[in-house]
Amino acid sequence: TGGKVTGLACDIRVPEAIHDMMDAIWADGGALTGLVNNAAGNFISRTKDLTPKGFNAISDIVFRGSFYVTLACGKRWIEEQRKASVISILTTWIWNGGPFTVPSAMSKAGLNIMTKSLATEWGPNGIRLNAIAPGPFPTKGAWERLSPQAASGNRGDSAERIPMGRNGEMVELANLAVFLMADGCEYLTGQTIAIDGAGHLGGTGNFSALSRLDDAQWEAIGAQIRAANQKDKTQRTA
């Protein structure tokens, strides 16, 4: 489209860092009119094996970080009397539970309530909040931590269990986000829309099948996830 895109790095777990980022954004060409909460961290684990550090590693990003960014934008929009739109990327686990991904499921459920609550509270200010609950949209980074077997080439049975018979494609997710952000959608707020091929309605969409795994299989999955994390750290510092 010829539009200018500026990238800014920010640790959204730190409110002060978010404040500095907002200052930089507003100084770089004007105020935001839209926000997409898409920052996330996740991995599969038996809940009995989770440590407080592991829980916080996810909830500090997904739950607290997303709220901090939303609040920082909202304060500025309200002060400036500016209409705006927020989209939060959730998951269908908010409806059917997230076994073996409990910290993420809890955090996403919290953002679902944030969406409904702030849609009501900030509606008089012209600020809309909606959310998208995707089903499986495979990406390399996520699949290495959530479906190591699929990442190595074995799709598993997730796609076959979806009524539409396939996983989602990123362009479909992007199209829905564009629709929710558009001016022609100004009367829609406080809603969470599933885009999962009816997966959660058909009883799929979470990791309940992992209850069949034994200790050795869980150890193998853990090793694959740790290897993926180490690979990412190495690439970031290279």
Buried (B, 14 or more C-beta within 10 A) or exposed (E): EEEEEEEEEBEBBBBEBBBEBBEEBEEEEEEBEBBBBEBBBBBBBBEEEBEEEEBBBBBBBBBBBBBBBBBBBBEBBBEEEBEBBBBBBBBBBBBBBBBBBBBBBBBBBBBBEBBBEBBEEBEEBBBBBBBBBBBBBBEEEBBBBBBBBBBEEEBEEBBEBBEEEEBBEEEEBEEBBEBBBEEEBEEBBBBBBBBBBEBBBEEBBBBBBBEEBEEEEBEEBBEBBEEBEEEEEEEEEE
